[in-house]
Amino acid sequence: MPPDRPGRQQTLVHLSCIDDDSQGTELDVLWEREIDARVLPESGWTDLGRKGFDPPHLFSAFVHALRWNLVTSTNPRLFQSPYRAGIEVMAYQLEPLRKALMLPRVNLFIADDVGLGKTIEAGLIIRELLMRQKVIFAKLWAVSSEPTAPTTGIDVWMFPEWFVAQYEIQGPGKVRSRPLIHREALVSNKWLGPDKKKYPVVPIRFVQACLNGHISDIDWYGFVHDFKEDCKRQLYVDERGTTSDLSDITIRCECGKSKLLIVATQNPKAALGFCKGWRPWLGNNSREQCGGGNSGAQINRLLIRSAI
């Protein structure tokens, strides 16, 4: 090329791109006019180690990050979400995640006692599915538990529907007595006491189930009155000790009738009545005939609720 000024030569360089995104793209440039033009060596080995090596703990973190990103989405036994949770995850909180990944289509109902981390368990499952690209997005719904609230989002079945109010009075024989309340009697998820104050409630620990897999709330009015009366007066849970032994717990009605809870364990007497085929995990209209018509209904058996 002719010089741009006396004594200075210009060099026309014909370039061809070797980058994967633009491989083969051609470009002609004037070398002397390019900013910071330089010729790269044939290999980069001369730069290796120029800045020193990473500390072992940093290099280990880098290697682990690569391994986590390369976990196959087809292996249900390798978890990724717990390492990105940013919180301390308890071992038992990984069990719902393991069960969810074993399912061909994740359809899981998580229910456990208060404070055991149901939100964490659900978050781990959602995060894992997002990372494995099994779902595109997740949409969360907050559903009101008020019976009169407008219907929005999805329906949620509350179970159990009986609660014990955190309001103590002295029952017969100077025992500790607390009201047993049905969900429909709650006001803003609390019990309205005789002093017009609202008291918190906790789900009762006792439900019933049959050998055919049906589960339901105990008919506490029927239990106290031997299924012979239609009394609907206030019920109470009377506790004589501090060990929660069934022989120390009595269900009492305001009408004067009462029954020890340990009677519910005496299956031959059918103290809890016979199963009506309830399946609360499927919703309100999910009853079926216990025994399927081939045999009689099973006896209800006492179940102490710790994790349902």
N, C-alpha and C positions, 0 to 999 in steps of 0.2 A: 504494500500500500504506500502511496506517496506520503512523505512526512508532513505532520501538521505544522511543524515549524523547522527552521534550518537546524540540522544536526540531530534530529530526533526521529526515529523510525516507528512505524505503527505495524503491529502484527495482527493479522486476521486469523482467528482460531476457530476451527469448525468443531463443535461439540456435539456429543450424542449422550442423552440421559440414560443411566443404567438403573435408576430407581424403579421399584416395582410398579408404582402408580403411574409413571410416565415413561416407561421403558421404550427407548428408540426415538424419543422426541429429539429433533435436531435444533441447534441454535448456533448462529455465527456471532462472534463478539470481537471487538477490538481490545486486545489484551491490555494495552497501556491505558485504556480509558476505564477499565473495570476497577471498582473500589476493592482494595484488599484482596486482589487476585493472588493466588498461590497454588503451587503444584503439590498435591497430596502424595505421600509415599505410597508404594505398592501395598504395604501392609501396615497395620496399626500396632504391631508388637513393640515398637519403640516407645509407645505411650503407656504400655502396661506397667503398672506399679509406680508410675512417676509420682503420683500423689500419696503413695503408701496404701496399706491395706486397712479395711474396716475392722473395728474392734469385734471380737467374737460374738458379743451379744447382739450387735446391730446386724451382722451378717446372718446370724441365726434367725432373727426376726424377718429378714428379707426372704430367706429360704422357706420359712413357715408360711409367709404370705403367698409365695408362689404355689406351694402345695395346696393351700386352702382354695385358691382360685382355680386350680386344676382338678378339683374333686368332681367326679362324674355325677351327673344328675340321675343316673340310673342305679346308683348304689344307695339303698335306703339306710345303711348302717353307718354312713359317714356324714356327720353333721357339720354344717357351716355356720348357721345362725348363732349358736351359743358364743362363738368367738367374736361376733360383732355386736353382741348385746350391750356391752358397756356397763353391765351390772354383774353382781355375783349370782350365778345360776346354781340352784341346788340340784343334787343328783336326781331326786324324785320328779323334778320339773321337766326332765328330759323324756320321761316315759310317754306322755301324750304325743310328743314329737316323734318318737320312735313308732308308736302305733299309727300315727297319721301317715308316715312315709311308707308303711307297709300296705296301706290301702290302695286299691287301684284308682279310687276316686275319694278324695279326702272328704269325709262326712262324719265329723266327730262332735260329740256332746261332752263338754268338760264341766263337771260339777264337783265341788269339794268344799271342805269347811272354810270358813272365813279366815283370810290371812295366809293361806297356803300358796298363793301365787297363781290363781287362774288366769289373770291378765298376762302375766309373764309367759305362761304356757301357751296361751293363744298367740301372743306376739312372736314367740319362737317359731311356731308353725307357719304364720303368715310370712315372716321373714325368710324362712327356708324355702317356701314355695316361690316367692319372688326371685330369690337367688338362683333357683333351679329353672326359672322361666316356665314354671308350670301354670302360673297365673300372671296376667298382665298388670292388674291393679287389685287393691283390696279396699272394700268399702265397709266402714264400721257404722253400726246403728246403736243408738241409745234408746231403749224402749222404756216408757213409763210403766211403773208397777201399779199405778192408780186404776182401779176398775172403771172409773168414769172418765178417764183421760181419752182424748181422741185417738183413734187408731192410726198409727204411723209406722213406717218401716216394716219390720217383720214381727210375727207373733212369738211371744216367749211364754212357755208354760212354767209357772212358779211351783216348785215342789221342794219340800212339803209346804202345805198351805196352813198348817197350824203353827202357832208361835207361843213362846212363853214371855210374858211381859217382865221387864226388869223392875218390878215393883213388889216389894215384900210386905206381907201382913202376917199376923200371928193366927195360925189356923187352930183347929181343935187339938187339944193336947199340947198346946204351945209349940207346934211345929212351924217350920218356915213354909209359907204358902205364897204361891205366885199365880196370877191369872193365866189360864190357857185360852188363847185368842185365835179365832179363825181369821184368815186374810181379809174377808169381807168386812170385818169389824174394825180394821185398822184405819187410822186417819193420817194421811201423809206418811205411811210406813211406820207409824207409831201408835201406841195404845193410849187412848184418852182416859186418864184415871178419874176417880171420883172427885179429886180436887181440881179437875179441869186442866191439869197439866199433861203434857205429852211425854210418855216414857218409851225408851227404846225396847225393841223386842228381838229375840233370837229364835231361829227355827228349832222346833222340838227335835230331840235326838231319836225319837222312836217312830218308825213307820212299819208297814206290814207287807209281806210278800208271800207268794205261794210257790209250790214246786214246779209249776208250769211257767215260771218266769214273770208273772205279773206282779206289779208293785203299786202301792197306793198309800194314801193317808189312812190312819186308823180312824174308824168311826168312834170317836171318843164318847159321844152321847150313848151310842148303842152299847159300848163296852161297859160303861158305868151302870146302865139301866138294864143290862142283860137282853137288849134288843126287844124289850117288852113295853117300853113307854116312849112317848113322844115329847119328853121334857127337853126344853131348850134353854134352861137357865144357865147362869154363869158357871163355868168349870174352873177348877183350880188344880195345880200340881203341888201336893204336900210332900215335903222331904224331911225325914226325921234324923238323918245322919249327914255326914259329909263325904261318904265314900261312893255315892251314886249307886249303891246296891239296889237292885230291883225290889227287894223285900222292904226297903226303907222309903219307897216312893208310892204314893197313893194318888189316884185321880179322883177328885171329889166334885160333886155337883152341889150347887147352892140349895137344892131341894133337900139335901141331907144324905142322898145315896153316895156311896164311895166304893172303891175297889182297889186292892193292891195291884201294882203293875206286874208283879211276879206271876199273877194268875194268868197273864197273857202268854206265858211260856208253857202252859199246860195244854198242849195241842189236842189231846183226846177230848177235852171239854169244849173245844172250838170257842174259846173266850173272845176271840176277835171276829167271829163269824166266818162265813164262807166267801171265797174269792168271787169278785164280780167282773174279772177280766180287764182291769184297768191297765193301760200302758201310757203313763203320763209323758214319756219322752216323745210320743208321736202326736200329742195334742189332746184337745178336749173330746173329740169325736172318734176316739180310737179304741173303744171298748170292744171286746170280743168274748165269746162264750168260753169260759174256762173249761178246758178238757176237750174243746172242739166238738162237743156233742157226742163223743164216743164214751165219755165217762163223766161222772159227777164232778161238780166244782170242788176244788181243793180247799182245805182249811187254811185260813190266813195264819201266818206265823210272824212272831215279833222279830223285827230287824232293827238293830241299833245302828243309827246312821252316823258313820264317820266319814265315808267317801262314797257317794253314789254316782 
